[in-house]
Amino acid sequence: MTHLNVKKGDRVKVLSGKDRGKEGQVIRTLPQDAKVMVEGVNVHYRFARPKRRGEKGQRLEFPAAMPAAKVMLVCPHCGKPTRIAHEKNNEKNFRKCRKCGKLIN
């Protein structure tokens, strides 16, 4: 199983691809595939046929998973995209911003 540096609820910035530069919140992480799903980023569409006569079809949009290596955590304190340092305090592991040095929950 792969260890990801981002968790559900983190704010991230997309580094490459069609949505490069966009920011969003992590909806779901898939550590076994090393992928994340980000709100409003990498949106795909699926079309649903009408179920009954006279009803209209729908265009459903949903965020697709993208590689975790293509996103970078945005520090909640300084607001900059940053790499993560790991620190151990009182037998508990914490993530730490490399730019401002503050702990991230």
C-alpha positions as CSV (number, residue, x, y, z in Angstrom):
1,M,0.0,0.0,0.0
2,T,1.3,3.4,-1.0
3,H,1.6,6.3,1.6
4,L,0.0,9.6,0.3
5,N,1.0,13.0,1.6
6,V,-2.5,14.4,1.2
7,K,-5.6,13.4,3.2
8,K,-9.3,13.8,2.6
9,G,-10.3,17.4,3.2
10,D,-6.9,18.9,2.3
11,R,-6.7,21.9,-0.1
12,V,-4.4,21.0,-3.0
13,K,-3.1,22.7,-6.2
14,V,-2.9,20.8,-9.5
15,L,0.6,20.8,-10.9
16,S,0.1,19.5,-14.5
17,G,-2.6,18.5,-17.0
18,K,-5.6,20.2,-18.4
19,D,-6.6,21.7,-15.0
20,R,-3.1,23.0,-14.1
21,G,-3.1,25.8,-11.6
22,K,-6.6,25.0,-10.2
23,E,-7.1,24.5,-6.5
24,G,-9.7,22.3,-4.8
25,Q,-10.5,20.1,-1.8
26,V,-9.6,16.4,-1.8
27,I,-12.9,14.5,-1.8
28,R,-11.4,11.0,-1.7
29,T,-8.1,9.3,-1.6
30,L,-7.2,5.9,-3.2
31,P,-3.9,4.9,-1.7
32,Q,-3.8,1.5,-3.3
33,D,-3.8,3.2,-6.7
34,A,-1.8,6.3,-5.6
35,K,-4.7,8.5,-6.8
36,V,-6.9,11.3,-5.4
37,M,-10.2,12.8,-6.3
38,V,-10.3,16.6,-6.2
39,E,-13.5,18.7,-6.1
40,G,-14.1,20.6,-9.4
41,V,-10.9,19.3,-11.0
42,N,-10.6,16.6,-13.8
43,V,-14.4,16.6,-14.3
44,H,-15.8,13.9,-16.6
45,Y,-19.3,13.6,-18.1
46,R,-21.6,10.7,-18.4
47,F,-24.9,10.8,-20.3
48,A,-28.0,9.0,-19.0
49,R,-30.8,8.1,-21.3
50,P,-34.4,8.9,-20.3
51,K,-36.0,6.2,-18.2
52,R,-39.6,6.8,-19.1
53,R,-41.4,8.2,-22.1
54,G,-41.5,12.0,-22.3
55,E,-38.6,12.3,-19.7
56,K,-35.4,14.1,-20.7
57,G,-31.9,12.6,-20.7
58,Q,-29.3,14.0,-18.3
59,R,-25.7,14.9,-18.5
60,L,-24.0,13.8,-15.2
61,E,-20.7,15.3,-14.2
62,F,-18.3,13.7,-11.7
63,P,-14.7,14.3,-10.7
64,A,-12.4,11.4,-11.8
65,A,-9.4,10.2,-9.9
66,M,-6.0,11.7,-10.8
67,P,-2.5,10.7,-9.8
68,A,-1.5,12.0,-6.3
69,A,1.9,13.0,-7.8
70,K,0.1,15.7,-9.9
71,V,-1.2,17.6,-6.8
72,M,0.6,19.6,-4.1
73,L,-0.8,20.4,-0.7
74,V,-1.6,24.1,0.0
75,C,-0.6,25.0,3.6
76,P,-3.6,26.3,5.6
77,H,-1.3,28.8,7.5
78,C,0.7,30.5,4.7
79,G,-1.5,29.6,1.8
80,K,1.4,28.5,-0.5
81,P,1.7,25.1,-2.2
82,T,4.4,23.2,-0.3
83,R,6.1,19.8,0.1
84,I,5.6,18.1,3.4
85,A,8.0,17.3,6.2
86,H,7.1,14.6,8.8
87,E,7.7,15.3,12.5
88,K,7.1,13.1,15.6
89,N,5.8,14.7,18.8
90,N,4.8,12.6,21.8
91,E,4.6,9.3,19.9
92,K,2.3,10.9,17.3
93,N,3.2,11.8,13.7
94,F,2.4,15.2,12.3
95,R,2.8,16.8,8.9
96,K,4.8,20.1,8.7
97,C,4.9,22.8,6.1
98,R,8.4,23.3,4.6
99,K,7.8,27.0,3.9
100,C,6.4,28.4,7.1
101,G,7.4,25.5,9.5
102,K,3.9,25.2,11.2
103,L,2.3,21.8,11.9
104,I,-0.6,20.7,9.7
105,N,-3.3,18.4,11.1
